[in-house]
Every structure is written in structure tokens, then in C-alpha cells.
Amino acid sequence: MAKYLNILWLNHRDPKHPLAGGAEVRLQEIGKRLVQNGHSIKLICERWPGSKKTEFLDGIEVIRIGNKYTIHLEAPFIVNRFNGNIIIDDMAHALPWESQFFTHKSVIGQVHHVHQNVLDFELNPIAAKAITLSERAIKYYKSVIVVSESTKKAIIDLGLCKSRVRVIPNGVDTDFYKPTSKSPSPTIIWVGRVKRYKRVEHVLFAFSIVEKQLPDAKLIIVGNGDYLENIKNLAKKIGLKNVSFPGFVEEKKKASLMASSWLIVSSSFIEGWGMTITESAACGTPAVAYDVAGLRDSIINDETGLLVSDGDVKALAQNLLRVLQDDQLRVKLGSNALNRTKQFSWDKVAQEFSDFLESSQ
């Protein structure tokens, strides 16, 4: 008989946060299924402009406190008073919550990707060093869930014992993300938060090579972020003609753009998994990406997409052209990518997640 779980879940952002990403999709998809199965969840997250202090989202009780800095000062008091039976420290944004030091309840860590060198892209050297050192406290968790084998390796490298790490991958909603007709023009899509470590400038430089050989090719950059204006200015500076920036789009529009595109590209320095890669795969859209942690988990090279030597913009461009110009290859990769997504049902992921939480009691 399944155990009743009364869960306190800590994450910086909730699924409605303007900067919500793959970590929050995972939280919502798993969380709502846990609630449907009779468990209860309180989500502690930061407030954002226009947000309510409390609300229910798919049965998850969302409690917003402080901001991205002060939430770490307030959360320990909530953890200490919590009368449930399990706490999930979701470390989607670098700093560990370290709830195990404020409660005798069972605490499970969840890590999407280890930041470490990523912080050098986003923060000043002093702040990057401080948070890098703080992130190493992950090794003090008794149990940690990770989303990929790449993240598992990175966690072990930080000093966490291999036996305390469990890989539970991300899922995808194949009823929502599904194939439709492709654009008549060769179309490349990039999707995500526009951050420095995502290296979208590499995509622009690669596309400048593509555009010279395929004048009707199009590039769509979907998403917002603090580096977006820099990317827009760069696109103008290098004279790209067929690049568009729709910014943040609703999920239905995002799925439609993924399905109509010929391929998706990623140039990230690192990912935990690459949620947008799997969503696009469910639309029958293959990927071309750098061979880095996370992306090498969500893409099987030469089967569901193509992996390129990290940082090689010329090779990135050549492989984009290869997929765009070779219909047979593109169809094969897209079909394989679509078939692989059948392994990643959110129902299956949520059940595995629930079983792991119950076994931790």
C-alpha cells in the first residue's frame, strides 16, 4: 500500500514565474500527478511582480515569500516548523537550501545541473566564487535525484557518494507536443531563457554561414532573458536578414513553432537535460547541438540528432546545413527522435519519483 506523502517542496520559482523554465515544468508535471495520487504538496518559492502570495496550481499549494535573495533567509524557519514527512530541496538555481540542517524530517535534494563554471558567465568573479563554493554543499545530502547521467557524474565529482544519487529523467507530454506540417522554408528554432551561458551568439554566427548558402533559411529565437538585447543587437551588427525574435510565447504557440521548424539548435555551455530538445523531438523535429553535459543525454548522436564539438561554430553551421539540405537524413533523425520520446512519459517519471520518495521514508 502506498504511503501518504505530505511534501514541502522548495524551489526558487513556481511554474507561473516569468522566468520559469524546464525545472518548473518538471515540478508541475510531477507535482500534479503526486497530488492526483492522494499526496499533498506545499511549494515554497519567491515572489515576483504581480504574483499572489498563495494560490493552488494543479492541486499544489503555492506559497510565495521574499525574493530570490531573502527566500534563503526565510525558508529555514518554514522548514523547521513543517509537520509533514518529506522535504524536497529543488536546486534548480545553484544555491543549496540545506534543509537537512534545520529539520529532522527526511530531506531529498534534486539537482538539474551543476552550475560551477556556468557562474563565470553570469556573475562577477567574487559572487561566482562564493556561490560555486556554496554549491559544493550538495555533497552533504543523504539522497539526491538528478535528471541525467551527466548531472550524476558532476554531482559525484563534487564529492557525493554514487550510491546516494538516483537518475530520474525528464518527461514530455506527447499529447501536447506532436508533429504537424513543416514550414515550406528551411526553419531553425532556438528556445530558452536568453542567458550568457546559453551562448546564443554562436547560433547567430552559425546562421550567418547558413544564410549565405540557403538564402530562404529562417532562424527563430524564442524566449526572453537578460541577454536578449545583446543578442538582438548582434544580429543587426552582423547583418542577419532572416532572424526573428518573438520573445516569450504561450505554450501552444511554442509547440506550434517547434513542430513547424525543420530542426532545433542548442549552443549551451551546459544543460541538465535539454527539455526543449525533448519537446521538439515529440514534434518530430531533430536537434543539432554542442556535445556537452545534458545535451548528450537528450540527443543520441546520428540517431535523434547531431552533436558537434563544443564551441566549434563552423562545425555547428556545417551540421545545420547538413540536416537542412539532406531530406532523407532529416526525416530519419526526426522519426527516431519522435520514437524515443515514448520512453519519457510524465506518468512513468512521476511514478518513479513517487516510489523513490516513499522508499526514502
C-alpha positions in Angstrom: 0.0 0.0 0.0 1.3 3.4 -1.0 2.4 5.8 1.8 0.7 9.1 2.1 3.3 11.9 1.5 2.9 15.3 2.9 5.6 17.2 1.0 7.3 20.5 1.4 8.9 21.4 -1.9 11.4 24.3 -2.1 12.3 25.9 -5.4 13.1 29.5 -6.4 10.4 29.7 -9.0 6.9 28.4 -9.5 5.6 27.3 -12.9 3.9 30.7 -13.4 7.1 32.7 -12.7 8.0 34.9 -15.8 11.5 33.2 -15.8 10.2 29.6 -15.2 12.0 27.0 -17.3 12.4 23.3 -17.6 12.9 22.8 -13.8 9.5 24.3 -13.2 7.8 22.2 -15.9 9.2 19.1 -14.2 8.0 20.3 -10.8 4.4 20.9 -12.1 4.2 17.7 -14.2 5.4 15.5 -11.3 3.7 17.5 -8.6 0.3 17.4 -10.1 0.5 13.7 -10.5 1.6 13.2 -6.9 -1.5 15.3 -5.8 -3.8 13.2 -8.1 -2.5 10.1 -6.4 -3.5 11.4 -2.9 -0.3 13.2 -1.7 -0.2 16.8 -0.7 2.4 19.4 -1.7 3.3 22.9 -0.4 5.6 24.7 -2.8 7.8 27.5 -1.2 9.1 29.9 -3.9 10.0 33.5 -4.4 7.5 36.3 -5.1 7.6 38.1 -8.4 5.8 41.3 -9.6 2.1 40.7 -9.8 2.2 37.4 -8.1 -0.3 36.2 -5.4 1.2 35.3 -2.0 -0.7 32.0 -2.1 -2.7 30.0 -4.7 -3.3 26.5 -5.8 -1.8 25.3 -9.1 -2.9 21.9 -10.3 -3.6 21.0 -6.6 -0.2 22.2 -5.5 -0.4 24.8 -2.8 2.0 27.6 -3.9 3.3 29.9 -1.1 5.5 32.8 -2.3 7.8 34.5 0.1 10.7 37.1 -0.2 12.7 37.4 -3.3 15.5 35.4 -4.9 17.9 36.5 -2.2 15.8 36.7 1.0 14.0 33.5 0.4 17.1 31.7 1.6 16.8 33.5 4.9 13.1 32.8 5.4 12.9 29.2 4.1 14.8 27.6 7.1 12.0 28.8 9.5 9.3 27.2 7.4 11.3 24.0 7.1 11.8 23.9 10.9 8.0 24.3 11.5 7.0 21.8 8.9 5.0 18.9 10.3 4.9 16.7 7.1 7.1 13.7 6.3 9.4 14.8 3.5 11.1 17.9 2.1 12.4 18.3 -1.4 15.2 20.8 -1.8 15.0 21.6 -5.5 18.3 23.2 -6.5 17.4 24.5 -10.0 19.3 27.8 -9.4 22.7 26.9 -7.9 22.3 27.6 -4.1 21.5 24.6 -2.0 18.7 25.0 0.6 20.5 22.8 3.1 17.2 21.9 4.8 18.8 18.9 6.5 20.4 21.3 9.0 17.0 22.8 10.1 14.8 19.7 10.5 14.8 16.0 11.5 12.4 15.2 8.6 13.5 13.3 5.6 15.2 15.7 3.0 15.7 14.8 -0.6 17.8 17.0 -2.9 17.0 17.5 -6.6 19.7 18.8 -9.0 19.1 19.6 -12.6 22.6 20.6 -13.5 25.7 21.5 -11.5 26.5 25.2 -12.2 30.1 25.7 -11.1 31.8 27.2 -14.3 28.5 28.4 -15.6 28.5 31.0 -12.9 31.5 32.7 -14.5 29.2 33.6 -17.4 26.6 35.2 -15.3 28.1 36.7 -12.2 31.1 38.9 -11.2 34.1 36.9 -10.1 33.5 37.3 -6.3 29.9 36.3 -6.4 30.7 33.4 -8.8 33.3 32.1 -6.4 31.1 32.4 -3.4 28.2 30.5 -5.0 30.5 27.9 -6.5 31.7 27.1 -3.0 28.2 27.1 -1.7 27.0 24.7 -4.4 29.6 22.1 -3.2 27.4 21.7 -0.1 25.3 19.4 -2.3 27.6 16.6 -1.2 26.0 16.7 2.3 22.6 15.4 1.2 21.8 11.8 2.0 19.8 11.4 -1.2 19.8 13.3 -4.4 17.6 13.0 -7.5 19.2 14.1 -10.8 17.7 14.4 -14.3 20.6 12.9 -16.3 23.7 10.7 -16.2 25.7 13.9 -16.9 24.4 15.6 -13.8 25.0 12.4 -11.8 28.7 12.4 -12.9 29.0 16.1 -12.0 27.5 15.5 -8.5 29.8 12.6 -7.8 32.7 14.9 -8.9 31.6 17.3 -6.2 32.1 14.5 -3.6 28.7 12.9 -3.2 28.8 9.1 -2.9 27.5 7.3 -6.1 25.0 5.2 -4.0 23.2 8.4 -2.9 22.4 9.6 -6.4 19.3 8.5 -8.3 18.7 9.4 -12.0 15.1 10.1 -12.8 14.9 11.8 -16.3 12.6 14.4 -17.5 9.4 13.6 -19.4 7.4 15.1 -22.2 3.7 15.4 -22.9 3.3 13.7 -26.3 -0.4 14.7 -26.5 0.6 18.3 -26.4 3.8 18.2 -28.3 3.2 16.4 -31.5 4.0 16.5 -35.2 2.3 18.8 -37.7 3.2 20.1 -41.1 6.6 21.6 -41.6 7.3 25.2 -42.8 7.8 25.5 -46.5 11.1 27.3 -45.8 14.1 25.7 -44.1 13.5 26.9 -40.5 15.7 26.6 -37.4 14.4 27.2 -33.9 16.2 28.0 -30.7 14.1 28.0 -27.4 15.0 29.0 -23.9 15.9 31.7 -21.5 18.4 34.1 -23.2 21.3 33.9 -20.8 25.1 34.3 -21.4 25.8 30.6 -20.8 23.3 29.6 -23.5 25.7 31.2 -26.0 23.0 32.2 -28.5 25.7 34.3 -30.2 27.2 31.1 -31.5 23.8 30.3 -33.2 23.8 33.7 -34.8 27.3 33.3 -36.2 26.5 29.8 -37.4 23.3 31.0 -39.1 25.2 33.8 -40.9 27.1 30.9 -42.7 23.8 29.0 -43.3 22.1 32.1 -44.7 24.8 32.6 -47.3 24.2 29.1 -48.7 20.4 28.9 -48.1 19.1 32.5 -48.6 15.5 31.3 -47.8 16.5 29.8 -44.4 14.9 31.3 -41.3 16.0 31.4 -37.6 13.6 31.9 -34.8 14.9 32.8 -31.3 12.1 32.0 -28.8 12.4 33.3 -25.2 13.2 36.2 -23.0 16.2 36.9 -20.7 18.6 39.5 -19.5 20.9 38.9 -22.5 18.2 39.2 -25.2 19.0 42.8 -26.2 22.7 41.9 -26.6 21.7 39.1 -29.0 19.3 41.3 -31.0 22.0 44.0 -31.4 24.5 41.3 -32.5 22.0 40.1 -35.1 21.8 43.6 -36.6 25.5 44.1 -36.4 26.4 41.0 -38.4 23.5 41.8 -40.9 21.3 38.8 -40.5 18.2 39.1 -42.7 16.0 36.2 -41.7 16.2 36.0 -37.9 13.1 36.8 -35.8 12.7 37.3 -32.0 9.1 36.6 -30.9 10.2 36.7 -27.2 8.2 34.7 -24.7 5.3 32.8 -26.3 2.5 30.8 -24.9 2.9 27.0 -24.7 0.6 26.3 -27.7 2.5 28.8 -29.8 5.8 27.3 -28.7 4.7 23.8 -29.6 3.4 25.0 -33.0 6.8 26.7 -33.8 8.7 23.5 -32.7 6.5 21.3 -34.9 6.8 23.5 -38.0 10.5 24.0 -37.7 12.9 21.7 -39.6 15.3 21.4 -36.7 16.1 22.8 -33.2 19.6 24.1 -32.3 21.3 24.4 -28.9 24.7 26.0 -28.1 24.5 25.9 -24.3 27.7 25.6 -22.2 25.8 23.0 -20.2 22.2 21.7 -19.6 20.7 19.4 -17.0 18.8 17.6 -19.8 17.6 19.8 -22.5 13.8 19.9 -22.0 13.2 21.9 -25.3 15.2 19.2 -27.2 12.8 16.5 -26.0 9.7 18.7 -26.6 10.9 19.3 -30.2 11.6 15.6 -30.6 8.0 14.9 -29.7 7.1 17.1 -32.6 9.3 15.1 -34.9 11.9 17.9 -35.0 15.5 16.7 -34.7 18.3 18.6 -33.0 21.8 19.9 -33.7 23.7 20.9 -30.6 27.1 21.1 -28.9 28.3 17.8 -27.3 28.0 19.0 -23.7 26.6 17.7 -20.5 22.8 17.3 -20.6 22.5 17.7 -24.4 24.4 14.5 -24.9 21.7 12.9 -22.7 18.7 14.2 -24.5 20.3 13.6 -28.0 21.6 10.4 -29.4 24.2 11.4 -31.9 23.5 10.4 -35.5 20.2 8.8 -34.3 17.9 11.5 -33.0 20.1 14.5 -33.9 23.7 15.6 -34.4 26.2 16.5 -31.7 29.0 18.9 -32.6 32.4 19.6 -30.9 31.8 22.1 -28.1 32.4 25.7 -29.2 33.1 24.9 -32.9 30.8 27.4 -34.6 31.9 26.4 -38.1 31.1 22.8 -37.4 27.7 23.9 -35.9 26.9 25.7 -39.2 28.0 22.8 -41.3 25.8 20.3 -39.4 22.8 22.7 -39.6 23.3 22.8 -43.4 23.7 19.1 -43.5 20.3 18.5 -41.9 18.5 21.3 -43.8 19.8 20.1 -47.2 19.5 16.3 -46.7 15.8 15.4 -46.7 16.4 11.7 -46.0 18.7 12.4 -43.0 16.3 15.0 -41.6 13.3 12.6 -41.8 15.3 9.8 -40.3 16.5 11.9 -37.4 13.1 13.4 -36.8 11.4 9.9 -36.9 13.9 8.5 -34.4 13.6 11.5 -32.1 9.8 11.1 -32.1 10.0 7.4 -31.3 12.5 7.9 -28.5 10.1 10.3 -26.7 7.8 7.3 -26.0 10.3 6.4 -23.2 9.7 9.7 -21.4 6.1 9.7 -20.2 5.4 12.1 -17.3 3.2 9.4 -15.8 6.2 7.0 -15.7 8.5 9.7 -14.4 6.1 10.7 -11.7 5.6 7.1 -10.6 9.4 6.5 -10.4 9.7 9.8 -8.4 6.9 8.8 -6.0 8.4 5.3 -5.5 11.8 6.9 -4.6 10.3 9.3 -2.1 8.3 6.5 -0.4 11.4 4.3 -0.2 13.3 7.2 1.5 10.9 7.3 4.4 
